[in-house]
Amino acid sequence: MKKILGITGIRSDYDLMSSLYKLLAKTSDVDFKLLVGGAHLSKTYGHSIDLIQNDGIPILMSVESLIDGDSPSSRIKTASIMLQNVIDCVVSWSPDIIVYAGDREEVWIGALLGTYLGVPTVHFYGGDHTTTGHVDNPVRHATSKLSSAHFVAIEEHKSRLMAMGEDNRRIFVTGNLSLDNFVVPSGVSFVDLKKKIGLPSNIGDYAIVLFHPDPSETESSARCMENILNCLSEKGLFACVGYPNTDPANREIIRVIEHFSDKPDVFIYQNLDRNDFIALYKNARFIIGNSSSGILEAASIPLPAINVGVRQRGRLAGENVVFCDGDKNSIFSAIELVESIEFREELKFLKNLYGDGQSAKIALDILLSMDFNALRLKTEDPLKLL
C-alpha cells in the first residue's frame, strides 16, 4: 500500500487539491492522510478544518500553529511552528510521497521534510509567475527546486520550470485540479442557498468580492477594498464579501469589511461549505477583487472577473479577466465593461485555459503508476539540460 501525505495550511490551498484528496482517500491501495495547520484551525478565518473533516479526509495530525498577527514576522513564525511540530510525526508515519500545492509557506515545509527525510515530493502548481514581486514567486520557485516532481496546470508552467533547470521527466501537465469542483452541479438550488446562508430573498444582481493583501499594496489595500464596496453600492449591485487570507495587512481589510457589515446590500462570510460557495459563485454577475479564483475557476462558469490592483498581474488569464487599478474611476470602468452586452456575448464561447475539469483523475493515475523514488535524488546538472 502506498502511503501519501498531503500538507495544507489554509482554505485556498486545500480547495486547489480537494478533488484529488477525495479520490486518494477513496482509493483502496492508498493510505492517504493530511497534515493540517495554520488558518484551518482559526475561528477568525472560518475554522476550515471542518470542511476537511466533512470531505472525509483522514488527518494524520493537526497543529494549532497560526500566530494571529498582522505582520511579516507572524507569517514566518507560524510556518516555523508547524514545521517544528510535525517532524517527528512524519518520521514515525514514514510516507512514500509528500504532496503540497501552490506558493504559501506550507509548500517549503513539505519540501524541506521530503528533502531531509529522504521522501519523494510532488509540488503542484509550480512554474506559475506574477510580475508583482510578491514573496509567493520566490517561495514557489525555490520549492520547485527542492521538489522531486511537478504537476503543473499548463504548458507555459512546464516551460518555465525547464528554464529553471528542471528535467522534463519530472514535470507532468495535468491542468488545474480546482476546476473539477466547478464543472459539476453544486447540488444546491439558489432558493435553498439564500435560506441556508441568510441572503435576502430579493437579493437581485450581486458580485462576489474576494480581496487579499499584497505586500506592495500594504498602505492602499484597505482603501482599495473600500472603493470596491462603494462602487458596487453606487452601481446598485449587492456584494457577497469573503474574508481575506492571513497575509500581513489583512486586519485593515477586515476592518473595512466589518464597517460595511450593517449595510443592507452587503453579505459577509468567513467560510462557506464548498457546494454553497459554488452555488453562490455560479449565480453571481461577476467576481471582483484579486483572488486567483478569478484567473483560474471563473472561466469555467463562465464568469467575468475584475482583478483590482497588482496582485495576479503577469499570470496567464482568459478573456473574462479585466485588470484595473484600485481607484474608484478604474473600478467603475471595469464594472461597466464586464456588465456590457458585448463583453458577455464574447464569454459564451470562452474556454478555460487551465483545463477542462478532469484533472484530478489524471493526477491520481500518475501518482499511482510512477516510481517517484527514481526521481528523489536530483543528480542532473542544469548546465547539461540546456
Secondary structure by P-SEA (a helix, b strand, c coil): cbbbbbbbccaaaaaacaaaaaaaaaccccbbbbbccccccccccccaaaaaaaaccccccccccccccccaaaaaaaaaaaaaacaaaaaaacccbbbbbcccaaaaaaaaaaaaabbbbbbcccccccccccaaaaaaaaaaaaccccccccaaaaaaaaaacccccccccccccccccccccccccaaaaaaaacccccccbbbbbbbbbbccccccaaaaaaaaaaaaaaacbbbbbbbbccccaaaaaaaaaaaacccccbbbbccccaaaaaaaaaaccccccccccccccccccbbbbbbcccccccccccccbbbbcccaaaaaaaaaaaacaaaaaaaccccccccccccaaaaaaaaacccccccccccccccccc
